[in-house]
Amino acid sequence: MTALAGHFSGHLRELRNRILTSFLAILAATLIAYAFSEELVRFLMVPLIKGHPNLAKLVYTNLTEAFVSYLKISLLAGLMLGFPVCCYQLWMFIAPGLHRHERRMARTVVFWATSLFVGGVVFAYLVVMPEMLSFLLSFADAQLEPLLRLDAYLSFVARTSLTFGLAFEVPFLMVMTAKAGIVSKGYFARQRKYFYLAILVLAFLLTAGDVLSAILLAVPLFGLYEAGILISRPFKGKLKAEG
């Protein structure tokens, strides 16, 4: 009993140390990011400049808005930069208790989930946001002058990036459900029209009712759904067979 308690206590100490290491990594990355916060803002403004070259400045309407916005950017960058450290610490904590095939599966899951999420964010940054901003700012004329607040613009960038990052996980989730044998063979193909309708509704909700944004989100999702159908076919029931 004493040995078991000591073993459990050792695991708790290890977990505490790894959580502390992850926290310090995020804190250090956040402080470094804050030193380059102006450069980060300029980087995030690239889609705006592409969409509307004549609009190269943002405004802030209260004294603390710029400071708080810079802190938010720095924290977000710190979380992104510290994320690999957090993943490594988590992996080092749980890996000793996994079998070889479970470790292999975990590495595969993390790799593809991360790659697809990053791909969605990059797609949003390079393609979607410039087109969205170009359309939304096309209403400017002699009577209407756009004045974009810093906080509102950064929230738009973060929301759009997160939406597309999560949306690009669709084929991965399809493959995992097929591989686990949760759905039958050809299920996604047979239910295509219902999933297409669900994608349209989801895209409309995620983009807060903006029609252009919903279309720009739905179209790649349709392609990703079809890719998920093709990729998931050979994996049907594989996890059950391994178990």
Secondary structure, DSSP 8 states (H G I E B T S, - for coil): -HHHHHHHHHHHHHHHHHHHHHHHHHHHHHHHHHHTHHHHHHHHTHHHHHH-TT----B--STTHHHHHHHHHHHHHHHHHHHHHHHHHHHHHHGGGS-HHHHHHHHHHHHHHHHHHHHHHHHIIIIIHHHHHHHHGGG--SS-----BHHHHHHHHHHHHHHHHHHTTHHHHHHHHHHTT-S-TTHHHHTHHHHHHHHHHHHHHHTTT-HHHHHHHHHHHHHHHHHHHHHHGGGTTHHHHH-
